[in-house]
């Protein structure tokens, strides 16, 4: 049998259901790999080894007795350390929160447990999801599994690094402005920002309520689809998700002939900071779309910088308001970087915030109108592959490397997937954008392209 920690979730799920693989053996394999190798990556803040094995034994018995709950039954997953798991700390990577233990599970964790998933532990983030890679926290910084000298990107850094390194079958991350997709890009995995509100945010430490969302991270797009099906909110407060179409995995191999694909070339092609190998990988991906019968066209939206400016005028004051009481009363609880970034919202006036919300509505409506005749939009995820660890605190950190924020503003599904490797062996990534609650189309297109690229047999070598 191959090293089971290197297999995708979808394949593991088949083995678990057929009883050819024990949830106990799978969980122990991940725990052993974490114990041996995570000292080099630092992806987990805490591991619940005893609890995970106990849950695995229960799952094994249930599956043996014919009580299979679905594709996540017996599947070991990791949870970003902004999301409550009962009995475990929710630290938000902040030193003073190390003893803050959650009393109950977040909504998404409840959904995953109901589906039979096994929670391995809590995965590293950046301080309050804004601090980036820092070297002065109680935890060492998370490193990129493809090259530990490089940054994994943030803030779902531990969740993505663990999925890439084979420390779990999948992870749950959060995103306000690129925090799932950028790390997924730099660590070479699939990561989905679902339609806002599709996955419950109850029990997730808030940052910007207008844009916060919770999504799956895994080795393949199909893995993300399997996870998402068990993550959809059942919270009575999430009332706007009636239009969601669950991924139909049986259709994933039907192809994408006739799919209408819009390429947002003006967001990236003339950008002086775009890496040539990122551009080349994108062009190869577009060629595959055409070879598979998709219909490509160039789409022009409002300017990229406008989307970013509007998003910041909404998220920054919301972030400040969420943490204002603690920032004002206990400023020393925050590192200088996080204190400064959370404080940026002070400079946004109420009038500017209200106007930005109006602009958000207009830009979202414009995007909806553009997509009346387009099924998905595509573009690279980031302008460059992974940079040096702590890059945000260097000159390169002054450059906007991400191409994701416009779609946080507009709120629909946005998928990042690996679409190539540079000559030095670093992943490149593309993103696929869909209409609200049409995750099924986004994920099917991503799966077809990912399968055609045949890149998922190449994994980081950790020793």
N, C-alpha and C positions, 0 to 999 in steps of 0.2 A: 504494500500500500504506500502511496506517495505521502509525503509529509502533509498531514491533514491541516496544519496551520497555514499552508500555502494554497489551499483550495478555496474557490469562491463559495459564498454562502449558499447559492442556489444548488450547487453540487452537494454540499454538506447536508442540506435539507433533505435531499432525495435519499441519501444514505441513512440519515436518522430515521426517516419514516419507514424505510424498508428493514430497519433493525440491523443493517450491516455495519452501523457505527453506533457506539454507545455515547449518550450525552455526557456520561462521566468521563470516558476516555477523551472526548473532545475538549471538555472543560479542563481536564488535567493537562492536556497538551498545551493549551494556551497559557495556563498558569506556569508551567515549566518554562515555556519560552519567555514569558514576562520576567520570571525570576532570573533567567540566565542572561537575557539580552537587553532588557529595558533600562539597565543601568547606563547604557550608551545612548539611549534615545530620550529617556525621561518623559514618557507619554502618560503614565498613570500617576496620579497623586495618592490614591489608595486602592488596594486590591482586597476584595472580600473573599479570600480563598475558601475558607470553611463554609461560608454561606452559599457560595456558588456551587461547591461540590454537593452540599445538601440539596440544593435545588435541582442539580443534575441527576441525583439519585431518584428524586421524586419524578422528574420528567421521564427517566428511563423506565420506571415502573408503569407510569401512565401509558407510555407508547407500547410497552409490552402487552398491556391489558386492552389495547385497541382504542384508547382514549386520546387519539392524536388530535391536537388542537389547531394545527395549521403549520405553514412553512417555517415559522420561528420557534416551534416547540423544541426545547432542548438546545437552543442556539445561544452561545455566549456572546454578549454584547457589552460595549463600554458606554458610559454616559459622561458627557461633558460636565465639568465641575461648576456649572452655573445652574444645574438642574437637580432638584431634590430627589434623593433616594433615601427612604426611611432608614434611620440608624447609621447613616454615613454623613460625614461633614460636607457641607456645601461651602467651599472656601472662596470661590471666585478668585482664586490665586492671591488672596489678600492675607497678609500675615496675621492680622487680628481675628480672622474668621476661622482659624484652624480648629477651634473647639466648637464651632457652630454646627450642631448635628440636627439634621432634618427629622421631624417627627412623623411625616407622612410622605408618600411618594407624589411626585409631580404627575400631572395628568397623562403625559406621554409614557412615563414609567409604568403607571397603572395599566395602560393599554398594552404595553409590551409584555408585562407579566401575565396579563389575561391571555395573551397569545402563547404563553409558555416560554418566553425568552428568559435567559439566565443572565443576571447582571453581574459582570466580573468586577466592576469597581468604577471609580470616578477618574476622569481623564483631564489632564492639564489644559489650562486655558491661558489667557493673558489677564493681568490684574484688572478685575471688573470689566473684562472684555475690551478694554481700550488701551492697555499699557504696552502692547507689543511684547517683543522679546526683551526681558530684563535680566540682569545678572545679580541683582541685589535683593532677591526674594528668598524666602526659606526653602524654595524648591529650585533645583538647577533648571536652566532653560531647556525646553524641548528642542530636539535636533531633528534634522531631516534624515530619514532612513536611507536615502540615496547617497547622501554624503553628509556625515555628522558635522562637518564644518559649515554647513549651509543652514539657512533658516527654513522652517516649515511653513512660515507665514502664520497669521493669527486671525481670529482668536480661538477657533476650534483646532488649535495646533496639536494637542495631545490626541484628540479623537481621530484626526486624519493620519497622524504619524503612526498610531497604533494599528489602524486599518491597513496601512501600507506595509508595515513591518510584520504583519501576521500575528499580532498579539490578541486579536479578537476577530470574530466573523463580520462585525460591523459596529458602527458607533452612531450615537445620536449627538448632533451638534446644534449650535444656534447661529443665527445670522441676523445682523442689523445692516451691515454694509460690507458684504463680501466674506464674512467670517467662516462660511462653509466652503464657498467656491474657490477662493484664493488658496487656502491651504490644500484643498483637493488638487488644484492645478500644480502646485509646487511639489506635492508628494505623490502625484501620479495615480490618484484614485478617482472614483466617481462620487460626487456630492450634489445633493439636490436642495435648493431653496424652494420649498413648496409655495403655493399660493398663500398669501398671508391669511392666517386664521384657520388653515386646514388642519394643523396639528395644534393641540392645546398648549397654551403657554402658562397654564396654572402651575404654580410651583417652580417656575423658572425665574431667576433673579432678573428683573427688568432692566432694560437700558433705554430703548426708545419705543414706547408702546405702539407708535404708528408704523414701525418697520420691523420690530422683533419677530422672528419666526424660528421654528424648530424643524430640523430636517435630518434625513438619513445620509450616512457616509459609509461606503463599502468599496470592495475591490472592483466590482463591476456595476454597470447600470442596472442590470437585471436584479442584482442583489438589493440595490436601492429600492427598486419597485416592490420587491417582496417585503422589505421593511416598511415602506410607506403604507402598504395595505393594512398593516397592523398598528399604525400610528395615528390614523385619522381621528380627529377629536370626537368624543362623545359628550363633551362638556356642554351643558345646556346654554351656557353663555356664548358659545360659538355657533351663532345662528345663521351665518352667511355661507355655509358650505354645501347647500343642497344641490349645487350644480356639479359637484365633484364626480368624476368618472373613475372608478377604481381601475388600476392597470389590468388589462386583459392579457395575461402572459401567453395565453394560447395563440394570440395573434402576432406575437413578437417576431416570428420567423416568416411572416407574410410579405415582408419587404416594405419599401417606401415608394414604390412606383407611383408617380403622379403627385407625390407630396410637394406642396408649394413652399419653397424655401427662400426666405429673404435674407440677403447678406448685407450687413450694416457696414459697408466698406469705409465710409467716411469717419467712423469711430477709430479706425486703427491704421489704415493703409499708409497714410502720409505722416504718421506720428514719428518724429525723429528718434524716439526712445524704443520703438518696436524692434525687437530682436529679429534678425533675418531668419533664424531657424524657426521661430514662432510663426512668422509669415509663411515660410515654406510648408510647415506642417498644416497650416490652415488651408493653403491652396491644394495640398494633397487631399485633405478632407473634402473640400468642395468638389474635387474631381470624382471622388467616390460617390458623393451624392448624385452627381450626374450619371455616372456609370450604372447606378441602381435605379435610374429612371425618375429621380426627383426633378422638379422644374425650378431652376434657380433664377432669381432676379435680384437686382440691386435695390435696396430700400434706403431711403434717406429720412432720418428722424430729425428732431431738434438737435442742436449742438450738444456734444458730450459734456462740455463744461457747464452748460446750463443745467442739465440734469444733476450734476454733482453739486452745484451751488445751491439749488433748491433743496436737495436732500439734506445737505448740511444745516440749512436754516430751519429744518424741521427736527432732525435727529439731535443736533447739538443742544438746543434748549431743553428738549425732552430728557436727554441724558443728565443734564445739570439738575433739572427738577427732581428726577428720580433719586439723586444722591445728594441733593442740596443740604438737607438737614444734617447728615453725617459729615459732609464736607465742611460745613460752617462750624459745627460743634467739635469735631475731632479731625482737623486737617492732617495731623501727623499719622493718622491711620493709613493714609495713602502715600505711595511713593510720589516723588516730584513729577514724574511723567504722567501718571494717572490723574493726579490732582490738577495738572495743567490742562489735560485733554477734557476732563469732565467739566472743568471751569470755562471752557470755550463758549459754552452756551450763554454765559452771562452777557456777552456782547450782542446777542440777537434780541432786538426789541420785539414787543408784542405785535406791533404793526408788521414788522418783517416776517414774523412767524405766520401770522394770519394770511399775508400775501403769498407766502411760500405754499401754504396749504391750497390756496386757490390755483397757484401754478401747478401744483401736483395734480389736481383734478384735471386741468387742461392738458397737461402732458400725458396723463393716463388715457384720457379720452382720445387724444391724437394717436396714441399707440394702438388703441382698440380699433380705430378707424383704419389705420394702415394694415391691420391684421385681418380685416374683413376678407381680403383676397390672398392672404398669406397664412400658412398653417404654423410655421415656426420661423424664428429669426436665429441667425448664427453669427458668431464672431469669436475671436480668441477670448480666453478668460483673463489672462494677464499678458502684459507686453513683453515680459522677460521670464526666463526660467528662474529657479531658486537662486537667491543672492546670499551673500555672506551672513552668518549668524549675527543677529542684531543690526541688520542693514538699516533699519528705520532710524537708527541713531548716527548714521553716516550721511554723506552727501547724496547717495542714491535714494535715501529715504525721503528726500525733499521732492522726488518725482512721483507723480501719480502712476503707479505701475499696474493698477487694477482697471479692468474694463467692466466691472460688475455693478457699480452703484446705481446706474440708471434704472435697473430692474428691481432694485430694492424700493426705489421711489414709486414705480408703477405697480408693484405688488404681485405680479403673476409668477408662474413657475419658471425656474432658471436652473439648468443642469450643467455642471462641469464634468468633463470626461477627458481622459488622457487620449491624445491624438498623435503622439509621436515622442521621439527622444532626440536630444541634441547629440552632436558628435562627441560630447563629453559624458553622455549617458544620463542627462537630466530630462525629466518629463516635460512635455509641452501639453497644452490643454485648450480645448474649445468649449464654448458654452452654447446651449440651445435654449431659446426662450419661447414660451408658449402663451396662449391666451389663458385668462384666469380659469382655474380648475380643469385645465386640459393637460394635467400631468401625464395622462395616458398616451397622448400623442408625443409629447416631449420625450418620455421614457422609451417609447417604442422606437422613435427615430434614433435616439442615443444608442440603444442596444444594437440596432442594425448597423450603424456606423462603427461602433466599437468592435463588433464581431468581424466586420469586413476589414478593419485595420489589423486584426490578429496580433495585438500587443499585450494581451493579458497573461501570457506565459512568462513574461519578463518581470522579475520581482527584485527588490533590493537585496543585496547580499550582506547579511549581518554576521559578524564572527565575534 
